[in-house]
């Protein structure tokens, strides 16, 4: 599953490790979403707690409606009306009202101020872009999740990010480490990752990196490190490891 997310009626979230229940899957999704967006678009702890009883679409809808109800939309002096944005908001409100009946009913706007382009408008534009669905790119969010964990480490090391890898260098250690992340749920008893291993071999042969980690989400079928030996590198000092990376911190 390359993408995870939801539409008006369904949620498309992977089930693995501690993420067997829908509540935990929603928690993971919202925490991963938060790491990708600016502060004004993040969900608060209270909003995230809604995942215990609401779908992701409803959680997003509630956040939008809460922002539309903010006093600045009612009391502020209108300087310039953004007709297109007002229409977008009203179209969204009609869709929410049709889906939920009176649950989140909110009156349509007569105008929307250009200078008050807010969280609500940004979220509506995101949802509208994919016909009121929203997906995160699994490869991107997993790489960013791993990167954020590394950056929070107190170790004295240089971390740099490339298009497809995370590189770590340290004067204290002989090995220079390259990390390739993959949003795949692999099975240690039936590995089908020849291309990934070859990528690691090519990296060691052609670069200064002699330690390569292939990192995947930890799951019930892959929960321990696996060291890979390659005949092509028999005369080299190297290390290739498959690393199960836990996502459980998103549940805290």
Secondary structure, DSSP 8 states (H G I E B T S, - for coil): --EEEE-SS-EE----TT--SHHHHHHHHHHHHHHHS-GGGS--HHHHGGGGTS-HHHHHHHHHHHHHTSHHHHHS--S-B-HHHHHHHHHHHHHHHHHHTTTT-----S--BGGG--HHHHHHHHHHHTTS-EEEEHHHHHHHHHHHHHHT--S--EEEE-SS-EEEE-TT-S--EEEEEE-----TTS---HHHHHHHHHHHHHSS--EEEEEEE-BTTB-S-EEE--GGGTTS--EEEEEEE--GGGG-
